[in-house]
Amino acid sequence: MKAAFYNGDQTITVGKCTPVAPGKGEVQIKVSHCGLCGTDLHIYHGVMDQRVKMPQIIGHEMSGTIQAIGEGVEGWNIGDRVTVMPLDPCNNCPACEAGHTHICQNLKFLGIDTPGALQGMWTVPAHTLHKLPDNLSLAHGALIEPLSVACHDVRLGDVQPGEYVVVLGGGPIGMLVAMVAREKGAKILLSEINPFRLKLAEELGFETINPLEKDIEAYVNEQTGTAGADVVFEVTGSQAGASTMTKLARTRGRIVVVAIFGKAPQVDLKQMFWRELRMFGVRVYESQDFEYAIQLAASGKLPLERIVTDIRPLDSLKTGFQTMEEGGPVMKILMEV
């Protein structure tokens, strides 16, 4: 079978790979589609070399069908259409014992710490599987993982109907957060500087703002009668976003930090004190988020087809990363494995 290998130094090779037969408690999946995300791009840039054993098969946003089933696995059949929640916790650390296995202190993330989905056959622990309904295409099935991130973020942000929500950053995750929050009945303002993503958001019916062209703090105050936003999602991972988020939240408003910051940003703690703001981080997802994401995707309520910019063959993986790096007219690229 074919697989894509990260070899370090922004080097990707596509070559032959021998499928791994499923062991006890494992299944083997014939991979259909695999999405490229910011984490994959970080790996490609060498940021995560301390975690990746090269040559490493990466990728974790996927869909496929079960090809083989290992010993002791029940409830699954060959041919079942599935996606994978790529988290393998230790189940013994304090986080796991407290019920937070998704942020296990010894967590193995499939596709980073272990081989990933950019291969013809992927063998994974059976506990990571989630079934895809027949009315959901396998291409859209590969969007369940990032959609689950958004579902987790909105759930922990406790977004309520009628609330005013600001999403800072209109990339794939920011756009999905906006979609899920709107589905909850919130009024959305999406802040973005990329013209392509701004236009897409407007076409999807979102109110938008370019903070380089318009004072976002003044605009939010105008729209809310100087109260501020009920919830602010920081999805840019930038100092500008970190500086802005505390200016936008209302008294006792919520700030949800979604993005991963490479360097510790400066945050206005005086504003946190002054307005009794609540700020918290959100990381990956839990099983209930995956199930809700699958339900939402299958309902047809979300315009997921607009998130997919392109579907490419596995051999063009490197050009896919290069397209993402350029930061132009691109959202989500799917690889057809």
C-alpha positions as CSV (number, residue, x, y, z in Angstrom):
1,M,0.0,0.0,0.0
2,K,1.0,3.7,-0.2
3,A,1.8,5.9,2.7
4,A,3.2,9.4,3.2
5,F,6.2,9.8,5.4
6,Y,7.5,12.9,7.2
7,N,11.3,12.7,7.2
8,G,12.2,16.0,8.9
9,D,13.4,19.2,7.3
10,Q,10.1,19.8,5.5
11,T,10.6,16.6,3.6
12,I,7.7,14.4,2.6
13,T,8.0,11.1,0.7
14,V,5.2,8.9,-0.6
15,G,6.2,5.3,-0.9
16,K,5.3,1.7,-0.2
17,C,4.3,0.5,3.3
18,T,3.3,-2.8,4.7
19,P,-0.1,-2.9,6.4
20,V,0.0,-3.7,10.1
21,A,-2.4,-6.5,11.1
22,P,-4.7,-5.6,14.0
23,G,-3.7,-7.1,17.3
24,K,-5.9,-7.6,20.4
25,G,-8.3,-4.8,20.8
26,E,-7.4,-3.2,17.5
27,V,-9.0,-2.8,14.1
28,Q,-7.6,-2.1,10.6
29,I,-9.2,0.7,8.6
30,K,-9.1,1.1,4.8
31,V,-8.6,4.9,4.8
32,S,-10.7,6.9,2.4
33,H,-9.9,10.6,3.1
34,C,-7.6,12.5,5.4
35,G,-7.6,16.2,6.1
36,L,-4.6,18.4,6.5
37,C,-4.6,20.7,9.6
38,G,-2.5,23.2,11.4
39,T,-0.9,20.5,13.6
40,D,0.2,18.6,10.5
41,L,1.7,21.8,9.1
42,H,3.5,22.3,12.5
43,I,5.0,18.8,12.1
44,Y,6.0,19.5,8.5
45,H,7.8,22.6,9.8
46,G,9.7,20.6,12.4
47,V,8.1,22.2,15.4
48,M,7.1,18.8,16.8
49,D,10.2,16.8,16.0
50,Q,10.7,16.0,19.7
51,R,7.5,13.9,19.6
52,V,7.7,12.4,16.1
53,K,9.7,9.3,15.4
54,M,10.9,9.7,11.8
55,P,10.1,8.5,9.3
56,Q,6.6,9.0,10.6
57,I,3.2,8.6,8.9
58,I,1.1,11.5,10.0
59,G,-2.5,12.6,9.7
60,H,-5.5,12.2,12.0
61,E,-8.6,13.8,10.4
62,M,-9.9,10.8,8.5
63,S,-12.7,8.5,7.4
64,G,-12.7,5.0,6.1
65,T,-14.2,1.5,6.4
66,I,-13.2,-1.4,8.7
67,Q,-11.0,-3.9,6.8
68,A,-10.0,-6.3,9.6
69,I,-10.8,-6.9,13.3
70,G,-8.5,-8.0,16.0
71,E,-9.1,-10.4,18.9
72,G,-11.5,-9.3,21.6
73,V,-13.1,-6.5,19.5
74,E,-16.9,-6.6,19.7
75,G,-19.6,-4.4,18.2
76,W,-17.9,-3.7,14.9
77,N,-18.1,-5.4,11.5
78,I,-15.9,-5.5,8.4
79,G,-17.2,-2.8,6.1
80,D,-18.5,-0.5,8.8
81,R,-17.9,3.2,7.9
82,V,-16.0,4.9,10.6
83,T,-13.9,7.9,11.8
84,V,-11.3,7.9,14.5
85,M,-11.1,10.0,17.7
86,P,-7.2,9.9,17.7
87,L,-6.6,9.8,21.4
88,D,-5.1,7.0,23.3
89,P,-5.0,7.8,27.1
90,C,-3.1,5.8,29.8
91,N,-6.2,5.6,32.0
92,N,-3.9,5.7,35.1
93,C,-2.8,9.3,35.6
94,P,-4.6,11.9,37.8
95,A,-6.3,13.5,34.8
96,C,-7.7,10.1,33.6
97,E,-8.7,9.1,37.1
98,A,-10.7,12.4,37.3
99,G,-12.5,11.5,34.1
100,H,-10.6,13.7,31.8
101,T,-9.0,11.1,29.6
102,H,-9.0,13.4,26.6
103,I,-6.3,15.5,28.3
104,C,-4.4,12.5,29.8
105,Q,-1.0,13.5,31.2
106,N,0.5,10.7,29.2
107,L,-1.7,11.0,26.2
108,K,-0.7,9.4,22.9
109,F,-2.1,11.4,19.9
110,L,-2.5,9.1,16.9
111,G,-0.8,10.6,13.9
112,I,1.8,12.5,16.1
113,D,3.1,10.1,18.8
114,T,2.1,7.1,16.7
115,P,1.6,6.4,13.0
116,G,-1.3,8.3,11.4
117,A,-3.9,8.0,8.7
118,L,-2.0,9.0,5.6
119,Q,-1.7,5.4,4.6
120,G,-3.9,2.9,2.8
121,M,-4.6,0.8,5.8
122,W,-4.4,2.2,9.3
123,T,-4.5,0.0,12.4
124,V,-5.9,1.7,15.6
125,P,-7.3,0.8,19.0
126,A,-10.9,-0.1,18.7
127,H,-11.9,2.3,21.5
128,T,-11.1,5.2,19.1
129,L,-13.8,4.3,16.6
130,H,-17.0,6.3,15.9
131,K,-19.5,5.0,13.4
132,L,-20.5,7.2,10.4
133,P,-24.1,7.1,9.2
134,D,-24.8,6.0,5.6
135,N,-26.1,9.4,4.6
136,L,-22.8,11.1,5.4
137,S,-20.1,11.0,2.6
138,L,-16.7,9.7,3.5
139,A,-15.3,13.1,2.4
140,H,-17.4,14.9,5.0
141,G,-16.6,12.1,7.4
142,A,-13.0,13.3,7.4
143,L,-14.3,16.6,8.7
144,I,-15.7,15.1,11.9
145,E,-12.5,15.4,13.9
146,P,-12.1,19.2,13.3
147,L,-15.9,19.7,13.7
148,S,-15.6,17.8,17.1
149,V,-13.0,20.4,18.2
150,A,-15.6,23.1,17.5
151,C,-18.3,21.2,19.3
152,H,-16.1,20.8,22.3
153,D,-15.2,24.5,22.3
154,V,-18.8,25.7,22.0
155,R,-19.9,23.3,24.7
156,L,-17.3,24.3,27.2
157,G,-18.0,28.0,26.2
158,D,-21.6,27.3,27.3
159,V,-22.9,29.3,24.3
160,Q,-26.6,30.0,24.8
161,P,-29.4,31.1,22.4
162,G,-29.4,34.8,21.8
163,E,-25.9,35.5,23.0
164,Y,-23.5,37.7,21.2
165,V,-20.4,35.7,20.2
166,V,-17.1,36.9,18.7
167,V,-14.9,34.5,16.9
168,L,-11.3,35.8,16.4
169,G,-9.9,33.9,13.4
170,G,-11.8,32.5,10.4
171,G,-9.7,29.5,9.5
172,P,-11.2,26.0,9.4
173,I,-11.6,25.7,13.2
174,G,-12.8,29.3,13.6
175,M,-15.3,28.9,10.8
176,L,-16.6,25.6,12.3
177,V,-16.8,27.2,15.8
178,A,-18.9,30.0,14.2
179,M,-21.2,27.4,12.5
180,V,-21.7,25.4,15.7
181,A,-22.3,28.5,17.9
182,R,-24.8,29.7,15.3
183,E,-26.5,26.4,15.4
184,K,-26.9,26.9,19.2
185,G,-28.8,30.1,18.4
186,A,-26.1,32.7,19.0
187,K,-25.5,35.9,17.0
188,I,-22.0,35.6,15.5
189,L,-19.3,38.2,14.6
190,L,-16.4,36.6,12.8
191,S,-13.1,38.6,12.8
192,E,-10.6,37.7,10.0
193,I,-8.0,39.5,7.9
194,N,-7.7,37.0,5.0
195,P,-10.0,38.4,2.1
196,F,-10.9,34.9,0.8
197,R,-12.0,33.7,4.3
198,L,-13.9,36.9,4.9
199,K,-15.8,36.6,1.6
200,L,-16.6,32.9,2.4
201,A,-17.9,33.8,5.9
202,E,-20.1,36.5,4.4
203,E,-21.4,34.1,1.8
204,L,-22.3,31.7,4.6
205,G,-24.3,34.4,6.2
206,F,-22.0,35.5,9.0
207,E,-21.4,39.1,10.1
208,T,-17.7,39.8,9.6
209,I,-15.1,42.4,10.4
210,N,-11.5,42.9,9.3
211,P,-9.8,44.3,12.4
212,L,-7.0,45.9,10.2
213,E,-9.6,48.1,8.6
214,K,-12.2,48.7,11.4
215,D,-12.0,49.1,15.2
216,I,-13.4,45.8,16.4
217,E,-13.7,47.0,20.0
218,A,-15.7,50.1,19.0
219,Y,-17.8,47.9,16.7
220,V,-18.7,45.3,19.3
221,N,-19.6,48.1,21.8
222,E,-21.8,49.7,19.2
223,Q,-23.6,46.4,18.5
224,T,-24.1,45.5,22.1
225,G,-24.9,48.9,23.6
226,T,-21.4,49.1,25.2
227,A,-22.0,45.8,27.1
228,G,-19.5,43.7,25.1
229,A,-19.7,40.1,23.8
230,D,-21.0,37.3,25.9
231,V,-18.4,34.9,24.6
232,V,-15.1,35.5,22.7
233,F,-13.3,32.6,21.0
234,E,-9.6,33.2,20.4
235,V,-8.7,31.1,17.4
236,T,-5.8,33.1,15.9
237,G,-2.9,32.1,18.2
238,S,-1.5,35.6,17.7
239,Q,-0.5,38.4,20.1
240,A,-3.1,40.6,18.4
241,G,-5.8,38.1,19.2
242,A,-4.6,37.8,22.8
243,S,-4.6,41.5,23.2
244,T,-8.0,41.9,21.7
245,M,-10.0,39.2,23.4
246,T,-10.1,40.8,26.9
247,K,-11.3,44.1,25.3
248,L,-14.3,42.5,23.8
249,A,-15.9,40.5,26.6
250,R,-18.7,41.9,28.7
251,T,-18.8,41.9,32.5
252,R,-18.5,38.3,33.6
253,G,-18.1,37.3,29.9
254,R,-16.3,34.2,28.8
255,I,-13.1,34.0,26.9
256,V,-12.4,30.6,25.3
257,V,-8.8,30.1,24.2
258,V,-8.9,27.7,21.3
259,A,-5.6,28.4,19.5
260,I,-2.2,27.0,20.4
261,F,0.3,29.8,21.2
262,G,3.9,29.0,20.2
263,K,5.1,31.8,22.6
264,A,3.4,33.0,25.8
265,P,1.4,36.1,24.8
266,Q,0.8,39.2,26.9
267,V,-2.7,39.2,28.3
268,D,-4.5,42.2,30.0
269,L,-5.1,40.8,33.5
270,K,-6.4,44.2,34.7
271,Q,-9.3,43.8,32.3
272,M,-9.8,40.3,33.6
273,F,-10.0,41.7,37.2
274,W,-12.1,44.8,36.2
275,R,-14.9,42.9,34.5
276,E,-14.6,39.7,36.4
277,L,-14.0,37.8,33.1
278,R,-13.7,34.1,32.9
279,M,-11.0,32.7,30.6
280,F,-10.3,29.0,30.0
281,G,-8.6,26.8,27.6
282,V,-10.1,24.1,25.5
283,R,-8.2,21.1,24.1
284,V,-9.2,18.5,21.6
285,Y,-12.6,16.8,22.3
286,E,-14.5,14.1,24.2
287,S,-16.6,11.3,22.9
288,Q,-19.8,13.3,23.3
289,D,-18.4,16.0,21.1
290,F,-17.6,13.4,18.3
291,E,-21.2,12.0,18.6
292,Y,-22.7,15.5,18.4
293,A,-20.4,16.4,15.4
294,I,-21.5,13.3,13.6
295,Q,-25.2,14.2,14.3
296,L,-24.7,17.7,13.1
297,A,-22.8,16.7,9.9
298,A,-25.4,14.1,9.0
299,S,-28.3,16.5,9.6
300,G,-27.1,18.6,6.6
301,K,-27.6,21.8,8.7
302,L,-23.9,22.9,8.3
303,P,-22.5,23.9,4.9
304,L,-19.5,21.6,5.2
305,E,-18.9,21.4,1.5
306,R,-17.8,25.1,1.6
307,I,-15.1,24.2,4.1
308,V,-13.4,21.8,1.6
309,T,-11.2,23.8,-0.8
310,D,-9.8,20.8,-2.6
311,I,-9.5,17.0,-2.7
312,R,-6.1,15.8,-3.9
313,P,-4.3,12.5,-4.4
314,L,-1.8,11.3,-1.7
315,D,1.1,11.9,-4.1
316,S,0.4,15.7,-3.9
317,L,0.7,15.9,-0.1
318,K,3.7,18.2,-0.2
319,T,2.0,20.7,-2.5
320,G,-0.9,20.6,-0.2
321,F,1.3,21.8,2.7
322,Q,2.8,24.5,0.4
323,T,-0.7,25.7,-0.5
324,M,-1.6,25.9,3.2
325,E,1.7,27.9,3.9
326,E,0.8,30.5,1.3
327,G,-2.3,31.4,3.3
328,G,-4.3,32.5,0.3
329,P,-7.6,31.2,-1.0
330,V,-7.7,28.0,1.0
331,M,-9.6,26.4,3.9
332,K,-9.5,22.6,4.2
333,I,-7.5,20.3,1.9
334,L,-8.5,16.7,1.9
335,M,-6.2,13.9,0.7
336,E,-7.8,11.0,-1.1
337,V,-5.9,8.1,0.4
